[in-house]
């Protein structure tokens, strides 16, 4: 599958009905997915996916912090 197809699927696909209350829970689910496939990946591939998860988490955490700060008017 091409990168653009994967991006489109991630954007357009409705997320499963899990009720995540915290970004750490989303990151835990991502880690669970990595555990399932890690035996088939090289060390470099695993490292890359962990790095991407870290960047994604920090981006979303900053956005959530900004949203909370904006709502409170701080």
N, CA, C and O atoms as a Tripos MOL2 file, in Angstrom:
@<TRIPOS>MOLECULE
protein
  296   295    74     0     0
PROTEIN
NO_CHARGES

@<TRIPOS>ATOM
      1 N           0.8470   -1.1720    0.0000 N.3       1 UNK1
      2 CA          0.0000    0.0000    0.0000 C.3       1 UNK1
      3 C           0.8950    1.2400    0.0000 C.2       1 UNK1
      4 O           1.9180    1.2800    0.6850 O.2       1 UNK1
      5 N           0.5070    2.2240   -0.7580 N.am      2 UNK2
      6 CA          1.2850    3.4500   -0.8520 C.3       2 UNK2
      7 C           1.0580    4.3490    0.3590 C.2       2 UNK2
      8 O           0.0310    4.2700    1.0350 O.2       2 UNK2
      9 N           2.0450    5.2050    0.6130 N.am      3 UNK3
     10 CA          1.9810    6.1240    1.7540 C.3       3 UNK3
     11 C           0.7230    6.9780    1.7190 C.2       3 UNK3
     12 O           0.0470    7.1250    2.7380 O.2       3 UNK3
     13 N           0.3990    7.5470    0.5510 N.am      4 UNK4
     14 CA         -0.7860    8.4030    0.4580 C.3       4 UNK4
     15 C          -2.0690    7.6320    0.7650 C.2       4 UNK4
     16 O          -2.9990    8.1760    1.3590 O.2       4 UNK4
     17 N          -2.1120    6.3680    0.3600 N.am      5 UNK5
     18 CA         -3.2760    5.5350    0.6630 C.3       5 UNK5
     19 C          -3.3870    5.2910    2.1700 C.2       5 UNK5
     20 O          -4.4780    5.3430    2.7370 O.2       5 UNK5
     21 N          -2.2620    5.0290    2.8010 N.am      6 UNK6
     22 CA         -2.2680    4.8170    4.2540 C.3       6 UNK6
     23 C          -2.6920    6.0800    4.9950 C.2       6 UNK6
     24 O          -3.4780    6.0130    5.9400 O.2       6 UNK6
     25 N          -2.1720    7.2340    4.5690 N.am      7 UNK7
     26 CA         -2.5630    8.5000    5.1980 C.3       7 UNK7
     27 C          -4.0550    8.7450    5.0500 C.2       7 UNK7
     28 O          -4.7280    9.1290    6.0060 O.2       7 UNK7
     29 N          -4.5680    8.5210    3.8460 N.am      8 UNK8
     30 CA         -6.0020    8.7200    3.6050 C.3       8 UNK8
     31 C          -6.8370    7.7970    4.4880 C.2       8 UNK8
     32 O          -7.8600    8.2110    5.0320 O.2       8 UNK8
     33 N          -6.4030    6.5510    4.6290 N.am      9 UNK9
     34 CA         -7.1400    5.6100    5.4830 C.3       9 UNK9
     35 C          -7.1310    6.0650    6.9360 C.2       9 UNK9
     36 O          -8.1600    6.0030    7.6090 O.2       9 UNK9
     37 N          -5.9790    6.5210    7.4270 N.am     10 UNK10
     38 CA         -5.8920    6.9600    8.8220 C.3      10 UNK10
     39 C          -6.7710    8.1780    9.0720 C.2      10 UNK10
     40 O          -7.3770    8.2990   10.1360 O.2      10 UNK10
     41 N          -6.8440    9.0770    8.1010 N.am     11 UNK11
     42 CA         -7.6300   10.3000    8.2690 C.3      11 UNK11
     43 C          -9.1230   10.0190    8.1390 C.2      11 UNK11
     44 O          -9.9230   10.5400    8.9150 O.2      11 UNK11
     45 N          -9.4980    9.2020    7.1630 N.am     12 UNK12
     46 CA        -10.9140    8.9730    6.8600 C.3      12 UNK12
     47 C         -11.5620    7.9030    7.7350 C.2      12 UNK12
     48 O         -12.7760    7.9210    7.9380 O.2      12 UNK12
     49 N         -10.7660    6.9790    8.2500 N.am     13 UNK13
     50 CA        -11.3060    5.8470    9.0110 C.3      13 UNK13
     51 C         -11.7830    6.2930   10.3860 C.2      13 UNK13
     52 O         -11.0590    6.9670   11.1190 O.2      13 UNK13
     53 N         -12.9990    5.9120   10.7240 N.am     14 UNK14
     54 CA        -13.5020    6.2080   12.0670 C.3      14 UNK14
     55 C         -12.7840    5.3060   13.0640 C.2      14 UNK14
     56 O         -12.6750    4.0970   12.8560 O.2      14 UNK14
     57 N         -12.3040    5.8960   14.1350 N.am     15 UNK15
     58 CA        -11.5960    5.1260   15.1600 C.3      15 UNK15
     59 C         -12.5640    4.1870   15.8630 C.2      15 UNK15
     60 O         -13.7510    4.4890   15.9810 O.2      15 UNK15
     61 N         -12.0610    3.0500   16.3310 N.am     16 UNK16
     62 CA        -12.9200    2.1330   17.0970 C.3      16 UNK16
     63 C         -13.5260    2.8360   18.3050 C.2      16 UNK16
     64 O         -13.0300    3.8750   18.7420 O.2      16 UNK16
     65 N         -14.5820    2.2740   18.8320 N.am     17 UNK17
     66 CA        -15.3350    2.9010   19.9040 C.3      17 UNK17
     67 C         -14.6980    2.8850   21.2740 C.2      17 UNK17
     68 O         -15.4060    2.9630   22.2770 O.2      17 UNK17
     69 N         -13.3750    2.7840   21.3500 N.am     18 UNK18
     70 CA        -12.7260    2.8030   22.6590 C.3      18 UNK18
     71 C         -12.7600    4.2130   23.2210 C.2      18 UNK18
     72 O         -12.6350    5.1920   22.4850 O.2      18 UNK18
     73 N         -12.9270    4.3050   24.5230 N.am     19 UNK19
     74 CA        -13.0060    5.5970   25.1830 C.3      19 UNK19
     75 C         -11.6600    5.9210   25.8220 C.2      19 UNK19
     76 O         -11.4230    5.5900   26.9830 O.2      19 UNK19
     77 N         -10.7900    6.5630   25.0680 N.am     20 UNK20
     78 CA         -9.4970    6.9590   25.5980 C.3      20 UNK20
     79 C          -9.6430    8.2950   26.3110 C.2      20 UNK20
     80 O         -10.0750    9.2810   25.7130 O.2      20 UNK20
     81 N          -9.2850    8.3250   27.5840 N.am     21 UNK21
     82 CA         -9.3700    9.5630   28.3490 C.3      21 UNK21
     83 C          -8.0470   10.3100   28.4010 C.2      21 UNK21
     84 O          -7.9960   11.4510   28.8590 O.2      21 UNK21
     85 N          -6.9820    9.6800   27.9380 N.am     22 UNK22
     86 CA         -5.6590   10.2730   28.0630 C.3      22 UNK22
     87 C          -4.8050    9.8180   26.8900 C.2      22 UNK22
     88 O          -4.9590    8.7030   26.3910 O.2      22 UNK22
     89 N          -3.9120   10.6840   26.4580 N.am     23 UNK23
     90 CA         -3.0160   10.3210   25.3490 C.3      23 UNK23
     91 C          -2.1360    9.1370   25.7170 C.2      23 UNK23
     92 O          -1.7170    8.3820   24.8390 O.2      23 UNK23
     93 N          -1.8500    8.9650   26.9970 N.am     24 UNK24
     94 CA         -1.0380    7.8150   27.4140 C.3      24 UNK24
     95 C          -1.7380    6.5010   27.0810 C.2      24 UNK24
     96 O          -1.0780    5.5090   26.7710 O.2      24 UNK24
     97 N          -3.0610    6.4860   27.1420 N.am     25 UNK25
     98 CA         -3.8090    5.2830   26.7800 C.3      25 UNK25
     99 C          -3.6930    4.9870   25.2840 C.2      25 UNK25
    100 O          -3.5940    3.8270   24.8840 O.2      25 UNK25
    101 N          -3.7060    6.0230   24.4700 N.am     26 UNK26
    102 CA         -3.5290    5.8430   23.0250 C.3      26 UNK26
    103 C          -2.1270    5.3220   22.7530 C.2      26 UNK26
    104 O          -1.9390    4.4250   21.9320 O.2      26 UNK26
    105 N          -1.1530    5.8830   23.4380 N.am     27 UNK27
    106 CA          0.2250    5.4340   23.2700 C.3      27 UNK27
    107 C           0.3830    3.9790   23.7150 C.2      27 UNK27
    108 O           1.1340    3.2220   23.1010 O.2      27 UNK27
    109 N          -0.3130    3.5900   24.7690 N.am     28 UNK28
    110 CA         -0.2790    2.2010   25.2180 C.3      28 UNK28
    111 C          -0.8510    1.2740   24.1510 C.2      28 UNK28
    112 O          -0.2990    0.2000   23.9130 O.2      28 UNK28
    113 N          -1.9250    1.6620   23.5180 N.am     29 UNK29
    114 CA         -2.5130    0.8530   22.4490 C.3      29 UNK29
    115 C          -1.5520    0.7460   21.2670 C.2      29 UNK29
    116 O          -1.4330   -0.3170   20.6580 O.2      29 UNK29
    117 N          -0.8680    1.8390   20.9420 N.am     30 UNK30
    118 CA          0.1410    1.8220   19.8820 C.3      30 UNK30
    119 C           1.2660    0.8490   20.2480 C.2      30 UNK30
    120 O           1.7220    0.0710   19.4090 O.2      30 UNK30
    121 N           1.7050    0.9000   21.5000 N.am     31 UNK31
    122 CA          2.7560   -0.0180   21.9620 C.3      31 UNK31
    123 C           2.2840   -1.4690   21.8740 C.2      31 UNK31
    124 O           3.0650   -2.3520   21.5200 O.2      31 UNK31
    125 N           1.0260   -1.7190   22.1890 N.am     32 UNK32
    126 CA          0.4800   -3.0730   22.0600 C.3      32 UNK32
    127 C           0.5490   -3.5550   20.6130 C.2      32 UNK32
    128 O           0.8720   -4.7150   20.3570 O.2      32 UNK32
    129 N           0.2470   -2.6720   19.6760 N.am     33 UNK33
    130 CA          0.3530   -3.0260   18.2520 C.3      33 UNK33
    131 C           1.7990   -3.3490   17.8870 C.2      33 UNK33
    132 O           2.0560   -4.3070   17.1580 O.2      33 UNK33
    133 N           2.7380   -2.5570   18.3880 N.am     34 UNK34
    134 CA          4.1510   -2.8010   18.0970 C.3      34 UNK34
    135 C           4.6190   -4.1320   18.6730 C.2      34 UNK34
    136 O           5.4080   -4.8380   18.0450 O.2      34 UNK34
    137 N           4.1380   -4.4770   19.8610 N.am     35 UNK35
    138 CA          4.5040   -5.7600   20.4680 C.3      35 UNK35
    139 C           4.0860   -6.9060   19.5530 C.2      35 UNK35
    140 O           4.8300   -7.8710   19.3810 O.2      35 UNK35
    141 N           2.8960   -6.7980   18.9690 N.am     36 UNK36
    142 CA          2.3800   -7.8620   18.1080 C.3      36 UNK36
    143 C           3.2240   -8.0790   16.8530 C.2      36 UNK36
    144 O           3.3050   -9.1980   16.3480 O.2      36 UNK36
    145 N           3.8510   -7.0170   16.3490 N.am     37 UNK37
    146 CA          4.6120   -7.1490   15.0940 C.3      37 UNK37
    147 C           6.1210   -7.0700   15.2780 C.2      37 UNK37
    148 O           6.8640   -7.2600   14.3160 O.2      37 UNK37
    149 N           6.5810   -6.7980   16.4700 N.am     38 UNK38
    150 CA          8.0070   -6.5270   16.6860 C.3      38 UNK38
    151 C           8.9210   -7.6810   16.2920 C.2      38 UNK38
    152 O          10.0510   -7.4480   15.8640 O.2      38 UNK38
    153 N           8.4610   -8.9070   16.4280 N.am     39 UNK39
    154 CA          9.2970  -10.0540   16.0500 C.3      39 UNK39
    155 C           9.5970  -10.0890   14.5560 C.2      39 UNK39
    156 O          10.5810  -10.6940   14.1300 O.2      39 UNK39
    157 N           8.7590   -9.4470   13.7700 N.am     40 UNK40
    158 CA          8.9440   -9.4390   12.3140 C.3      40 UNK40
    159 C           9.7200   -8.2250   11.8230 C.2      40 UNK40
    160 O           9.9800   -8.0910   10.6270 O.2      40 UNK40
    161 N          10.0900   -7.3430   12.7440 N.am     41 UNK41
    162 CA         10.7770   -6.1060   12.3740 C.3      41 UNK41
    163 C          12.2330   -6.1420   12.8020 C.2      41 UNK41
    164 O          12.6130   -6.8380   13.7430 O.2      41 UNK41
    165 N          13.0350   -5.3720   12.0830 N.am     42 UNK42
    166 CA         14.4330   -5.2210   12.4890 C.3      42 UNK42
    167 C          14.5000   -4.2530   13.6720 C.2      42 UNK42
    168 O          13.5250   -3.5670   13.9810 O.2      42 UNK42
    169 N          15.6450   -4.2060   14.3180 N.am     43 UNK43
    170 CA         15.8410   -3.2640   15.4270 C.3      43 UNK43
    171 C          15.6520   -1.8350   14.9340 C.2      43 UNK43
    172 O          15.0300   -1.0220   15.6170 O.2      43 UNK43
    173 N          16.1840   -1.5220   13.7540 N.am     44 UNK44
    174 CA         16.0330   -0.1720   13.1990 C.3      44 UNK44
    175 C          14.5700    0.1690   12.9190 C.2      44 UNK44
    176 O          14.1360    1.2940   13.1650 O.2      44 UNK44
    177 N          13.8140   -0.7970   12.4060 N.am     45 UNK45
    178 CA         12.3960   -0.5570   12.1380 C.3      45 UNK45
    179 C          11.6310   -0.3220   13.4300 C.2      45 UNK45
    180 O          10.7840    0.5690   13.4960 O.2      45 UNK45
    181 N          11.9190   -1.1090   14.4520 N.am     46 UNK46
    182 CA         11.2760   -0.9110   15.7590 C.3      46 UNK46
    183 C          11.6270    0.4530   16.3400 C.2      46 UNK46
    184 O          10.7600    1.1600   16.8550 O.2      46 UNK46
    185 N          12.8910    0.8130   16.2530 N.am     47 UNK47
    186 CA         13.3310    2.1110   16.7640 C.3      47 UNK47
    187 C          12.6170    3.2440   16.0410 C.2      47 UNK47
    188 O          12.1900    4.2140   16.6660 O.2      47 UNK47
    189 N          12.4910    3.1220   14.7410 N.am     48 UNK48
    190 CA         11.8110    4.1620   13.9520 C.3      48 UNK48
    191 C          10.3510    4.2900   14.3770 C.2      48 UNK48
    192 O           9.8480    5.4020   14.5400 O.2      48 UNK48
    193 N           9.6710    3.1680   14.5550 N.am     49 UNK49
    194 CA          8.2710    3.2190   14.9690 C.3      49 UNK49
    195 C           8.1140    3.7870   16.3750 C.2      49 UNK49
    196 O           7.1640    4.5240   16.6370 O.2      49 UNK49
    197 N           9.0170    3.4620   17.2720 N.am     50 UNK50
    198 CA          8.9820    4.0390   18.6190 C.3      50 UNK50
    199 C           9.2020    5.5490   18.5440 C.2      50 UNK50
    200 O           8.5170    6.3090   19.2290 O.2      50 UNK50
    201 N          10.1460    5.9840   17.7240 N.am     51 UNK51
    202 CA         10.4020    7.4180   17.5660 C.3      51 UNK51
    203 C           9.1880    8.1430   16.9980 C.2      51 UNK51
    204 O           8.8530    9.2390   17.4480 O.2      51 UNK51
    205 N           8.5310    7.5420   16.0210 N.am     52 UNK52
    206 CA          7.3300    8.1490   15.4440 C.3      52 UNK52
    207 C           6.2220    8.2230   16.4950 C.2      52 UNK52
    208 O           5.5330    9.2380   16.5970 O.2      52 UNK52
    209 N           6.0480    7.1640   17.2700 N.am     53 UNK53
    210 CA          5.0580    7.1900   18.3430 C.3      53 UNK53
    211 C           5.3420    8.2870   19.3540 C.2      53 UNK53
    212 O           4.4260    8.9500   19.8390 O.2      53 UNK53
    213 N           6.6060    8.4720   19.6660 N.am     54 UNK54
    214 CA          7.0110    9.5210   20.5970 C.3      54 UNK54
    215 C           6.6970   10.9090   20.0440 C.2      54 UNK54
    216 O           6.1760   11.7630   20.7620 O.2      54 UNK54
    217 N           7.0100   11.1310   18.7870 N.am     55 UNK55
    218 CA          6.7180   12.4300   18.1570 C.3      55 UNK55
    219 C           5.2140   12.6730   18.0890 C.2      55 UNK55
    220 O           4.7450   13.7760   18.3710 O.2      55 UNK55
    221 N           4.4670   11.6500   17.7170 N.am     56 UNK56
    222 CA          3.0150   11.7640   17.6160 C.3      56 UNK56
    223 C           2.4090   12.0970   18.9790 C.2      56 UNK56
    224 O           1.5650   12.9860   19.0920 O.2      56 UNK56
    225 N           2.8410   11.3850   19.9950 N.am     57 UNK57
    226 CA          2.3410   11.6290   21.3440 C.3      57 UNK57
    227 C           2.6310   13.0620   21.7940 C.2      57 UNK57
    228 O           1.7410   13.7420   22.3040 O.2      57 UNK57
    229 N           3.8430   13.5120   21.6130 N.am     58 UNK58
    230 CA          4.1980   14.8550   22.0570 C.3      58 UNK58
    231 C           3.4240   15.9250   21.2980 C.2      58 UNK58
    232 O           3.0250   16.9330   21.8790 O.2      58 UNK58
    233 N           3.2110   15.7120   20.0110 N.am     59 UNK59
    234 CA          2.4300   16.6560   19.2130 C.3      59 UNK59
    235 C           1.0000   16.7390   19.7350 C.2      59 UNK59
    236 O           0.4610   17.8320   19.9070 O.2      59 UNK59
    237 N           0.3890   15.5940   19.9850 N.am     60 UNK60
    238 CA         -0.9880   15.5810   20.4720 C.3      60 UNK60
    239 C          -1.0900   16.1060   21.8990 C.2      60 UNK60
    240 O          -2.0580   16.7850   22.2400 O.2      60 UNK60
    241 N          -0.1160   15.8030   22.7210 N.am     61 UNK61
    242 CA         -0.1280   16.3050   24.0990 C.3      61 UNK61
    243 C          -0.0140   17.8280   24.1170 C.2      61 UNK61
    244 O          -0.6860   18.4900   24.9070 O.2      61 UNK61
    245 N           0.8300   18.3840   23.2510 N.am     62 UNK62
    246 CA          0.9430   19.8500   23.1660 C.3      62 UNK62
    247 C          -0.3620   20.4630   22.6850 C.2      62 UNK62
    248 O          -0.7950   21.4910   23.2050 O.2      62 UNK62
    249 N          -0.9920   19.8370   21.6960 N.am     63 UNK63
    250 CA         -2.2680   20.3440   21.1860 C.3      63 UNK63
    251 C          -3.3370   20.3080   22.2740 C.2      63 UNK63
    252 O          -4.1140   21.2520   22.4130 O.2      63 UNK63
    253 N          -3.3760   19.2320   23.0390 N.am     64 UNK64
    254 CA         -4.3460   19.1130   24.1230 C.3      64 UNK64
    255 C          -4.0700   20.1500   25.2100 C.2      64 UNK64
    256 O          -5.0060   20.7480   25.7410 O.2      64 UNK64
    257 N          -2.8200   20.3680   25.5410 N.am     65 UNK65
    258 CA         -2.4600   21.3780   26.5320 C.3      65 UNK65
    259 C          -2.8750   22.7650   26.0550 C.2      65 UNK65
    260 O          -3.4030   23.5590   26.8330 O.2      65 UNK65
    261 N          -2.6370   23.0540   24.7830 N.am     66 UNK66
    262 CA         -3.0330   24.3450   24.2120 C.3      66 UNK66
    263 C          -4.5520   24.5070   24.2740 C.2      66 UNK66
    264 O          -5.0540   25.5760   24.6210 O.2      66 UNK66
    265 N          -5.2810   23.4360   23.9330 N.am     67 UNK67
    266 CA         -6.7420   23.4880   23.9590 C.3      67 UNK67
    267 C          -7.2410   23.7540   25.3760 C.2      67 UNK67
    268 O          -8.1180   24.5940   25.5800 O.2      67 UNK67
    269 N          -6.6930   23.0510   26.3420 N.am     68 UNK68
    270 CA         -7.1230   23.2390   27.7340 C.3      68 UNK68
    271 C          -6.8020   24.6450   28.2240 C.2      68 UNK68
    272 O          -7.6120   25.2620   28.9150 O.2      68 UNK68
    273 N          -5.6340   25.1510   27.8730 N.am     69 UNK69
    274 CA         -5.2400   26.4990   28.2730 C.3      69 UNK69
    275 C          -6.1450   27.5390   27.6230 C.2      69 UNK69
    276 O          -6.5370   28.5100   28.2690 O.2      69 UNK69
    277 N          -6.4770   27.3430   26.3550 N.am     70 UNK70
    278 CA         -7.3330   28.2820   25.6310 C.3      70 UNK70
    279 C          -8.7440   28.3010   26.1930 C.2      70 UNK70
    280 O          -9.3670   29.3590   26.2680 O.2      70 UNK70
    281 N          -9.2500   27.1520   26.5830 N.am     71 UNK71
    282 CA        -10.6030   27.0620   27.1300 C.3      71 UNK71
    283 C         -10.6810   27.7770   28.4690 C.2      71 UNK71
    284 O         -11.6680   28.4510   28.7620 O.2      71 UNK71
    285 N          -9.6440   27.6300   29.2810 N.am     72 UNK72
    286 CA         -9.6140   28.2860   30.5960 C.3      72 UNK72
    287 C          -9.3300   29.7700   30.4800 C.2      72 UNK72
    288 O          -9.6400   30.5310   31.3970 O.2      72 UNK72
    289 N          -8.7490   30.1930   29.3730 N.am     73 UNK73
    290 CA         -8.4280   31.5930   29.1960 C.3      73 UNK73
    291 C          -7.1480   32.0290   29.8610 C.2      73 UNK73
    292 O          -6.9510   33.2210   30.1000 O.2      73 UNK73
    293 N          -6.2590   31.0770   30.1700 N.am     74 UNK74
    294 CA         -4.9750   31.4190   30.8100 C.3      74 UNK74
    295 C          -4.0470   32.1060   29.8360 C.2      74 UNK74
    296 O          -2.9270   32.4650   30.1980 O.2      74 UNK74
@<TRIPOS>BOND
     1     1     2 1
     2     2     3 1
     3     3     4 2
     4     3     5 am
     5     5     6 1
     6     6     7 1
     7     7     8 2
     8     7     9 am
     9     9    10 1
    10    10    11 1
    11    11    12 2
    12    11    13 am
    13    13    14 1
    14    14    15 1
    15    15    16 2
    16    15    17 am
    17    17    18 1
    18    18    19 1
    19    19    20 2
    20    19    21 am
    21    21    22 1
    22    22    23 1
    23    23    24 2
    24    23    25 am
    25    25    26 1
    26    26    27 1
    27    27    28 2
    28    27    29 am
    29    29    30 1
    30    30    31 1
    31    31    32 2
    32    31    33 am
    33    33    34 1
    34    34    35 1
    35    35    36 2
    36    35    37 am
    37    37    38 1
    38    38    39 1
    39    39    40 2
    40    39    41 am
    41    41    42 1
    42    42    43 1
    43    43    44 2
    44    43    45 am
    45    45    46 1
    46    46    47 1
    47    47    48 2
    48    47    49 am
    49    49    50 1
    50    50    51 1
    51    51    52 2
    52    51    53 am
    53    53    54 1
    54    54    55 1
    55    55    56 2
    56    55    57 am
    57    57    58 1
    58    58    59 1
    59    59    60 2
    60    59    61 am
    61    61    62 1
    62    62    63 1
    63    63    64 2
    64    63    65 am
    65    65    66 1
    66    66    67 1
    67    67    68 2
    68    67    69 am
    69    69    70 1
    70    70    71 1
    71    71    72 2
    72    71    73 am
    73    73    74 1
    74    74    75 1
    75    75    76 2
    76    75    77 am
    77    77    78 1
    78    78    79 1
    79    79    80 2
    80    79    81 am
    81    81    82 1
    82    82    83 1
    83    83    84 2
    84    83    85 am
    85    85    86 1
    86    86    87 1
    87    87    88 2
    88    87    89 am
    89    89    90 1
    90    90    91 1
    91    91    92 2
    92    91    93 am
    93    93    94 1
    94    94    95 1
    95    95    96 2
    96    95    97 am
    97    97    98 1
    98    98    99 1
    99    99   100 2
   100    99   101 am
   101   101   102 1
   102   102   103 1
   103   103   104 2
   104   103   105 am
   105   105   106 1
   106   106   107 1
   107   107   108 2
   108   107   109 am
   109   109   110 1
   110   110   111 1
   111   111   112 2
   112   111   113 am
   113   113   114 1
   114   114   115 1
   115   115   116 2
   116   115   117 am
   117   117   118 1
   118   118   119 1
   119   119   120 2
   120   119   121 am
   121   121   122 1
   122   122   123 1
   123   123   124 2
   124   123   125 am
   125   125   126 1
   126   126   127 1
   127   127   128 2
   128   127   129 am
   129   129   130 1
   130   130   131 1
   131   131   132 2
   132   131   133 am
   133   133   134 1
   134   134   135 1
   135   135   136 2
   136   135   137 am
   137   137   138 1
   138   138   139 1
   139   139   140 2
   140   139   141 am
   141   141   142 1
   142   142   143 1
   143   143   144 2
   144   143   145 am
   145   145   146 1
   146   146   147 1
   147   147   148 2
   148   147   149 am
   149   149   150 1
   150   150   151 1
   151   151   152 2
   152   151   153 am
   153   153   154 1
   154   154   155 1
   155   155   156 2
   156   155   157 am
   157   157   158 1
   158   158   159 1
   159   159   160 2
   160   159   161 am
   161   161   162 1
   162   162   163 1
   163   163   164 2
   164   163   165 am
   165   165   166 1
   166   166   167 1
   167   167   168 2
   168   167   169 am
   169   169   170 1
   170   170   171 1
   171   171   172 2
   172   171   173 am
   173   173   174 1
   174   174   175 1
   175   175   176 2
   176   175   177 am
   177   177   178 1
   178   178   179 1
   179   179   180 2
   180   179   181 am
   181   181   182 1
   182   182   183 1
   183   183   184 2
   184   183   185 am
   185   185   186 1
   186   186   187 1
   187   187   188 2
   188   187   189 am
   189   189   190 1
   190   190   191 1
   191   191   192 2
   192   191   193 am
   193   193   194 1
   194   194   195 1
   195   195   196 2
   196   195   197 am
   197   197   198 1
   198   198   199 1
   199   199   200 2
   200   199   201 am
   201   201   202 1
   202   202   203 1
   203   203   204 2
   204   203   205 am
   205   205   206 1
   206   206   207 1
   207   207   208 2
   208   207   209 am
   209   209   210 1
   210   210   211 1
   211   211   212 2
   212   211   213 am
   213   213   214 1
   214   214   215 1
   215   215   216 2
   216   215   217 am
   217   217   218 1
   218   218   219 1
   219   219   220 2
   220   219   221 am
   221   221   222 1
   222   222   223 1
   223   223   224 2
   224   223   225 am
   225   225   226 1
   226   226   227 1
   227   227   228 2
   228   227   229 am
   229   229   230 1
   230   230   231 1
   231   231   232 2
   232   231   233 am
   233   233   234 1
   234   234   235 1
   235   235   236 2
   236   235   237 am
   237   237   238 1
   238   238   239 1
   239   239   240 2
   240   239   241 am
   241   241   242 1
   242   242   243 1
   243   243   244 2
   244   243   245 am
   245   245   246 1
   246   246   247 1
   247   247   248 2
   248   247   249 am
   249   249   250 1
   250   250   251 1
   251   251   252 2
   252   251   253 am
   253   253   254 1
   254   254   255 1
   255   255   256 2
   256   255   257 am
   257   257   258 1
   258   258   259 1
   259   259   260 2
   260   259   261 am
   261   261   262 1
   262   262   263 1
   263   263   264 2
   264   263   265 am
   265   265   266 1
   266   266   267 1
   267   267   268 2
   268   267   269 am
   269   269   270 1
   270   270   271 1
   271   271   272 2
   272   271   273 am
   273   273   274 1
   274   274   275 1
   275   275   276 2
   276   275   277 am
   277   277   278 1
   278   278   279 1
   279   279   280 2
   280   279   281 am
   281   281   282 1
   282   282   283 1
   283   283   284 2
   284   283   285 am
   285   285   286 1
   286   286   287 1
   287   287   288 2
   288   287   289 am
   289   289   290 1
   290   290   291 1
   291   291   292 2
   292   291   293 am
   293   293   294 1
   294   294   295 1
   295   295   296 2
@<TRIPOS>SUBSTRUCTURE
     1 UNK1         2 RESIDUE 1 A UNK
     2 UNK2         6 RESIDUE 1 A UNK
     3 UNK3        10 RESIDUE 1 A UNK
     4 UNK4        14 RESIDUE 1 A UNK
     5 UNK5        18 RESIDUE 1 A UNK
     6 UNK6        22 RESIDUE 1 A UNK
     7 UNK7        26 RESIDUE 1 A UNK
     8 UNK8        30 RESIDUE 1 A UNK
     9 UNK9        34 RESIDUE 1 A UNK
    10 UNK10       38 RESIDUE 1 A UNK
    11 UNK11       42 RESIDUE 1 A UNK
    12 UNK12       46 RESIDUE 1 A UNK
    13 UNK13       50 RESIDUE 1 A UNK
    14 UNK14       54 RESIDUE 1 A UNK
    15 UNK15       58 RESIDUE 1 A UNK
    16 UNK16       62 RESIDUE 1 A UNK
    17 UNK17       66 RESIDUE 1 A UNK
    18 UNK18       70 RESIDUE 1 A UNK
    19 UNK19       74 RESIDUE 1 A UNK
    20 UNK20       78 RESIDUE 1 A UNK
    21 UNK21       82 RESIDUE 1 A UNK
    22 UNK22       86 RESIDUE 1 A UNK
    23 UNK23       90 RESIDUE 1 A UNK
    24 UNK24       94 RESIDUE 1 A UNK
    25 UNK25       98 RESIDUE 1 A UNK
    26 UNK26      102 RESIDUE 1 A UNK
    27 UNK27      106 RESIDUE 1 A UNK
    28 UNK28      110 RESIDUE 1 A UNK
    29 UNK29      114 RESIDUE 1 A UNK
    30 UNK30      118 RESIDUE 1 A UNK
    31 UNK31      122 RESIDUE 1 A UNK
    32 UNK32      126 RESIDUE 1 A UNK
    33 UNK33      130 RESIDUE 1 A UNK
    34 UNK34      134 RESIDUE 1 A UNK
    35 UNK35      138 RESIDUE 1 A UNK
    36 UNK36      142 RESIDUE 1 A UNK
    37 UNK37      146 RESIDUE 1 A UNK
    38 UNK38      150 RESIDUE 1 A UNK
    39 UNK39      154 RESIDUE 1 A UNK
    40 UNK40      158 RESIDUE 1 A UNK
    41 UNK41      162 RESIDUE 1 A UNK
    42 UNK42      166 RESIDUE 1 A UNK
    43 UNK43      170 RESIDUE 1 A UNK
    44 UNK44      174 RESIDUE 1 A UNK
    45 UNK45      178 RESIDUE 1 A UNK
    46 UNK46      182 RESIDUE 1 A UNK
    47 UNK47      186 RESIDUE 1 A UNK
    48 UNK48      190 RESIDUE 1 A UNK
    49 UNK49      194 RESIDUE 1 A UNK
    50 UNK50      198 RESIDUE 1 A UNK
    51 UNK51      202 RESIDUE 1 A UNK
    52 UNK52      206 RESIDUE 1 A UNK
    53 UNK53      210 RESIDUE 1 A UNK
    54 UNK54      214 RESIDUE 1 A UNK
    55 UNK55      218 RESIDUE 1 A UNK
    56 UNK56      222 RESIDUE 1 A UNK
    57 UNK57      226 RESIDUE 1 A UNK
    58 UNK58      230 RESIDUE 1 A UNK
    59 UNK59      234 RESIDUE 1 A UNK
    60 UNK60      238 RESIDUE 1 A UNK
    61 UNK61      242 RESIDUE 1 A UNK
    62 UNK62      246 RESIDUE 1 A UNK
    63 UNK63      250 RESIDUE 1 A UNK
    64 UNK64      254 RESIDUE 1 A UNK
    65 UNK65      258 RESIDUE 1 A UNK
    66 UNK66      262 RESIDUE 1 A UNK
    67 UNK67      266 RESIDUE 1 A UNK
    68 UNK68      270 RESIDUE 1 A UNK
    69 UNK69      274 RESIDUE 1 A UNK
    70 UNK70      278 RESIDUE 1 A UNK
    71 UNK71      282 RESIDUE 1 A UNK
    72 UNK72      286 RESIDUE 1 A UNK
    73 UNK73      290 RESIDUE 1 A UNK
    74 UNK74      294 RESIDUE 1 A UNK
